[in-house]
């Protein structure tokens, strides 16, 4: 399978695994004030009223639409485009590195929120740890499924290497 299709296939599987991971984590943490799934689906925090009231049907629709677009299509296509440049020899390693890079982006937004005075590091630390695991799980599944569907490490692999692998 070509890299784009392998990426999208991996992205769909990784998104389902990520959603299940987040829902299970939220279930296990019920009773605390940590809502992991909401962290990945907080689109209305950006747009806000009058277009997107938190808790509305519009908010839910937009949130899940962008969650699927980003995690099933956007990140996987980015991964497929430069997986050959990530350190490591396997899709699992490339996926873990990619997931860590995505998590670093999340950390930057959290640190910006702390700098702006809205939160404290102590409040965000448990969520940062949980999201690290979530992004690593996402990356591992994305990289592993990408390798499985692609049947080769990258599109830069020589033709003779692909024929001997498959």
JOCOR-V758228 format. One record per helix or strand of 2 or more residues. SS is the DSSP state (A for helix, B for strand). FROM is the first residue (numbers start at 1). TO is the last residue. If there is no record, write none. Layout:
ss=SS from=FROM to=TO
ss=SS from=FROM to=TO
This chain:
ss=A from=3 to=28
ss=A from=36 to=40
ss=A from=44 to=47
ss=A from=57 to=85
ss=A from=91 to=115
ss=A from=121 to=150
ss=A from=159 to=165
